[in-house]
Amino acid sequence: MTGFARAEGQHDGLGWAWELKSVNGRGLDIRTRVPQGFESLEPLARQKLGEALKRGNVNVSLVVERRTGEAGIRINRAVLDQVLALQAELAGKVDAAPPRLEALLAVRGVVEAGEEEADEEARAARDADILAGLEQAVKAMVASRLEEGARLAAILTGHLDRIEELTAQAKTLGAVQPEALKARLRQQVTELLEASPALNEDRLAQEAALLATKADIREELDRLAAHIAAARELMQAGSQIGRRFDFLCQEFNREANTLCSKSGDAELTRIGLELKAVIDQLKEQVQNVE
């Protein structure tokens, strides 16, 4: 299911923001992106999302930055010492004046922007604050998906209603009733016997009975009705029905295909083809179900 959520805040002058984006997916695929120094939050983010969501392709990103005017600078003394040592080493070999302060500060790597490394307790407090923001974003994502689910339920119900209507129409067709099948086959057998009296009447009767059995679609219609009832029960069950509903759509499609293959009636074929079209629409929407 699709969804979007964002949560932001700050901790001790450090600004952070979580962004969660979700699109349709058969399973749950979580992709995270966190800045350097915050890698320890990645497995925790995956865990929280895995507990809250069961389906969808989810992209999670954390952006962290120092608030404007609050970032300080620091001297990388290791780099500075290397520059000074190199200057002393070359002093007797190269005729040059001692380096000025501004020249030393201009050497790449000597001056760094950023905060001093926080101690373990400070990092734990910072991470706890950021993770609390993630929980807010996850809750917002779930709420967003629930709202979409309510709208989706109406669409699914409409598709199921149409499948039920088409199934009822197929049942009422005289061409699928046993007596109509017998009459048509009896007429065909009579025509064959008149055209070729040498044909074995008993053998023809057996073949006709076999064809009548194969052409009878009442079993497919009964299964379609059972699948409709099962789909409605799934929708009443609530969350985490997406995969079962997807499997049920395959069963719907199987019965519609069989109905079309057995049909010897133009109107029944039309109904079967429309059934397949509606089932495809249902299956497409089911991909959005949690």
Secondary structure by P-SEA (a helix, b strand, c coil): ccbbbbbbbccccbbbbbbbbbcccccbbbbbbbccccccaaaaaaaaaaacccccbbbbbbbbbccccccccccaaaaaaaaaaaaaaaccccccccccaaaaaacccccccccccccaaaaaaaaaaaaaaaaaaaaaaaaaaaaaaaaaaaaaaaaaaaaaaaaaaaaacccccaaaaaaaaaaaaaaaaaacccccaaaaaaaaaaaaaaacaaaaaaaaaaaaaaaaaaaaccccaaaaaaaaaaaaaaaaaaaaaacccaaaaaaaaaaaaaaaaaaaaacccc
